[in-house]
Amino acid sequence: MDWNSAEGILRRGMSLERDGYAFYTVVAERASAERAKKMFLDLASQEADHLRLFLAQYRALEAGRGW
């Protein structure tokens, strides 16, 4: 995989979003304050949204539809 290609960059972005989701989910589980728990769950949800966007773009490039 050429990590400098569009596909490589999108794959790296997807990896970062997955890592962010995992991190925020774990932190939310460990948070004792309800407000903190909600904030971290919201951040995890945002990471999941970002991952879906990256994945859709990646699939479009794979299918030859471009950006």
FILUM-228487 format. One line per 8 residues: number of its first residue (from 0); for each residue x, y, z of N, C-alpha, C, O. Coordinates in pm, 1 decimal. Example, Ala and Ser with C-alpha at 12.3 -4.5 7.8 and 13.67 -1.06 7.14 Angstrom:
! residues 2
0) 1319.0/-569.0/780.0/1230.0/-450.0/780.0/1320.0/-330.0/780.0/1423.6/-331.9/846.5 ~ 1285.0/-225.0/708.0/1367.0/-106.0/714.0/1290.0/3.0/787.0/1340.9/113.8/803.9
END
This chain:
! residues 67
0) 85.2/-118.7/0.0/0.0/0.0/0.0/88.5/123.4/0.0/177.3/138.7/83.9 ~ 62.6/210.0/-95.0/131.3/338.9/-99.6/56.9/434.3/-6.7/-52.8/480.3/-38.4 ~ 116.9/463.3/107.0/50.7/545.7/208.5/38.8/691.9/167.7/-26.8/770.5/236.1 ~ 102.6/729.1/55.3/90.5/865.4/4.2/-16.2/876.5/-104.1/-43.8/985.9/-153.2 ~ -75.7/764.5/-141.1/-184.2/766.5/-239.1/-314.1/807.6/-170.7/-322.8/807.8/-47.9 ~ -414.0/842.1/-249.7/-544.2/879.3/-192.6/-599.8/765.6/-108.2/-650.6/787.8/1.7 ~ -589.8/642.8/-160.4/-641.6/528.5/-85.7/-564.9/507.5/44.7/-624.3/478.2/148.5 ~ -432.8/522.8/38.6/-350.1/506.2/157.8/-381.4/609.4/264.0/-387.9/578.3/382.9
8) -400.4/731.5/220.2/-433.4/839.3/314.3/-569.5/812.5/378.7/-586.5/830.9/499.3 ~ -665.8/769.1/297.8/-798.0/737.9/353.3/-790.7/619.3/449.4/-857.9/619.4/552.5 ~ -710.4/518.8/416.9/-696.2/403.8/508.8/-634.9/448.1/641.4/-677.2/402.5/747.7 ~ -537.3/535.2/635.7/-476.2/586.3/759.2/-578.6/666.5/838.9/-586.5/654.6/961.2 ~ -656.7/748.0/768.9/-762.1/823.3/836.1/-862.5/731.8/903.5/-904.8/757.6/1016.2 ~ -901.6/623.2/834.0/-995.4/528.3/894.0/-936.2/463.8/1018.3/-1005.9/442.5/1117.5 ~ -808.1/433.1/1012.1/-741.9/373.5/1128.3/-742.4/470.3/1247.2/-768.6/429.7/1360.5 ~ -713.9/595.9/1221.4/-714.5/695.6/1328.7/-854.2/712.3/1388.6/-868.7/726.8/1510.0
16) -955.9/710.2/1304.2/-1093.3/723.1/1354.2/-1132.4/602.3/1438.2/-1198.0/617.2/1541.3 ~ -1092.7/482.3/1395.1/-1120.5/361.6/1475.4/-1051.7/370.4/1611.0/-1110.9/338.6/1714.1 ~ -925.6/414.1/1609.6/-851.5/428.2/1735.0/-918.0/532.0/1825.8/-930.7/510.7/1946.4 ~ -959.9/643.3/1767.5/-1028.0/746.6/1845.7/-1156.8/695.3/1906.0/-1186.3/721.7/2022.6 ~ -1234.3/621.4/1826.6/-1359.1/563.7/1876.4/-1330.9/470.3/1995.0/-1397.3/478.2/2098.3 ~ -1233.1/383.4/1978.9/-1199.2/290.1/2086.5/-1155.6/364.8/2211.5/-1197.2/330.7/2322.3 ~ -1072.2/466.3/2194.3/-1024.4/544.1/2307.9/-1139.9/610.6/2382.1/-1152.0/596.3/2503.8 ~ -1224.7/683.3/2309.4/-1333.6/756.0/2374.3/-1434.5/661.4/2439.1/-1492.9/694.3/2542.4
24) -1454.9/546.2/2380.1/-1546.7/448.6/2438.8/-1493.3/397.0/2572.4/-1567.7/387.1/2670.0 ~ -1365.5/364.5/2576.1/-1304.4/315.9/2700.4/-1306.2/424.7/2807.0/-1339.7/398.9/2922.6 ~ -1269.9/546.6/2767.4/-1267.9/657.4/2863.8/-1408.3/683.5/2917.6/-1424.9/712.0/3036.1 ~ -1509.2/673.9/2831.3/-1647.9/694.6/2875.5/-1686.9/589.7/2979.2/-1753.4/621.4/3077.8 ~ -1646.0/465.3/2957.4/-1677.0/358.4/3053.4/-1611.2/383.4/3188.1/-1666.1/346.8/3292.0 ~ -1494.6/445.2/3186.5/-1419.1/468.6/3310.5/-1456.9/598.8/3380.2/-1424.0/618.8/3497.1 ~ -1525.2/686.3/3309.4/-1559.6/816.8/3367.3/-1658.5/800.4/3481.7/-1755.9/725.9/3471.0 ~ -1632.7/869.8/3589.5/-1722.9/860.6/3704.3/-1833.4/966.7/3696.5/-1943.6/945.4/3747.1
32) -1804.5/1078.4/3634.5/-1903.0/1185.4/3622.8/-1991.3/1161.1/3500.4/-1941.2/1134.1/3391.2 ~ -2119.4/1170.6/3518.9/-2213.5/1146.4/3408.8/-2191.6/1244.4/3293.7/-2202.1/1207.6/3176.7 ~ -2161.7/1366.9/3327.3/-2138.2/1468.0/3222.9/-2016.3/1431.6/3138.1/-2019.3/1446.5/3015.9 ~ -1911.0/1384.8/3200.8/-1790.5/1342.7/3129.2/-1821.5/1221.1/3042.0/-1778.8/1213.9/2926.8 ~ -1896.0/1125.8/3098.1/-1933.7/1006.4/3023.4/-2008.6/1043.7/2896.3/-1980.3/989.6/2789.4 ~ -2103.3/1135.2/2906.9/-2181.0/1179.0/2789.7/-2091.6/1248.0/2687.0/-2106.5/1226.6/2566.7 ~ -1999.2/1330.4/2734.6/-1909.3/1400.3/2643.1/-1824.4/1300.1/2565.3/-1810.9/1312.1/2443.6 ~ -1767.1/1201.4/2634.2/-1682.5/1104.0/2566.5/-1762.9/1014.8/2471.7/-1713.0/976.1/2366.0
40) -1885.1/982.5/2508.3/-1969.5/904.5/2417.6/-2005.2/986.3/2293.8/-2014.5/931.4/2184.0 ~ -2025.2/1116.1/2310.4/-2050.6/1202.7/2196.2/-1928.4/1208.0/2104.5/-1941.4/1201.6/1982.2 ~ -1811.3/1219.5/2163.5/-1688.9/1219.9/2083.5/-1671.5/1087.2/2009.5/-1630.0/1086.4/1893.7 ~ -1702.7/975.5/2074.9/-1695.1/844.8/2009.7/-1791.9/838.8/1891.8/-1758.4/785.3/1786.1 ~ -1910.4/893.1/1909.9/-2009.0/896.4/1803.0/-1959.5/979.3/1684.5/-1981.9/942.8/1569.1 ~ -1893.2/1089.2/1712.7/-1837.0/1171.6/1605.6/-1729.7/1097.1/1528.7/-1720.6/1107.6/1406.4 ~ -1647.9/1021.2/1601.9/-1544.1/941.5/1535.5/-1608.1/837.1/1444.2/-1559.3/813.7/1333.6 ~ -1716.5/774.4/1489.2/-1786.6/676.1/1406.8/-1842.7/741.7/1281.1/-1838.9/682.3/1173.3
48) -1894.5/863.2/1293.9/-1944.3/936.7/1177.0/-1830.8/964.9/1078.7/-1846.9/948.4/957.7 ~ -1717.2/1007.1/1131.1/-1602.2/1034.9/1045.8/-1557.6/907.7/973.3/-1524.9/911.0/854.7 ~ -1556.6/796.9/1045.5/-1517.3/670.1/984.8/-1609.7/634.8/869.0/-1563.1/590.3/764.1 ~ -1739.8/654.0/886.7/-1833.9/625.3/777.9/-1805.7/712.2/655.6/-1815.5/665.0/542.3 ~ -1770.7/838.7/677.9/-1737.6/927.2/565.7/-1611.2/881.8/493.1/-1607.9/876.7/370.2 ~ -1508.1/849.0/569.4/-1384.7/798.2/509.3/-1411.9/670.8/429.9/-1363.4/655.3/317.9 ~ -1488.4/581.0/487.5/-1517.7/453.0/422.3/-1595.9/473.5/292.8/-1567.0/408.5/192.3 ~ -1692.7/561.4/294.0/-1770.1/588.8/172.7/-1679.2/644.5/63.4/-1691.1/605.8/-52.9
56) -1589.5/734.3/99.8/-1498.0/790.5/1.2/-1401.2/685.6/-49.7/-1370.8/681.6/-168.9 ~ -1353.1/601.4/38.8/-1261.1/494.5/0.1/-1328.3/400.6/-99.6/-1269.2/364.1/-201.3 ~ -1450.8/362.1/-70.0/-1524.7/273.2/-160.4/-1550.3/339.7/-295.3/-1545.1/273.5/-399.0 ~ -1577.8/469.4/-294.7/-1598.9/541.8/-420.2/-1471.3/539.7/-504.4/-1477.4/519.1/-625.6 ~ -1357.0/560.6/-441.4/-1230.4/556.3/-514.9/-1203.1/416.4/-568.9/-1159.0/400.8/-682.8 ~ -1229.6/314.6/-486.7/-1210.7/175.7/-531.0/-1298.3/142.5/-651.5/-1257.8/66.9/-739.8 ~ -1416.8/198.9/-654.4/-1512.1/171.5/-762.5/-1485.8/258.6/-885.0/-1555.8/247.3/-985.6 ~ -1384.6/345.5/-876.7/-1349.5/429.3/-989.9/-1436.0/553.6/-1005.6/-1436.8/616.6/-1111.3
64) -1508.9/588.7/-899.6/-1595.0/705.7/-906.1/-1523.4/833.9/-865.7/-1581.5/942.1/-875.2 ~ -1400.4/824.2/-821.5/-1321.4/941.3/-784.4/-1373.1/1006.8/-656.6/-1451.3/949.1/-581.1 ~ -1327.1/1127.1/-636.1/-1362.2/1201.7/-517.2/-1502.9/1250.9/-528.3/-1552.6/1317.0/-437.1
END
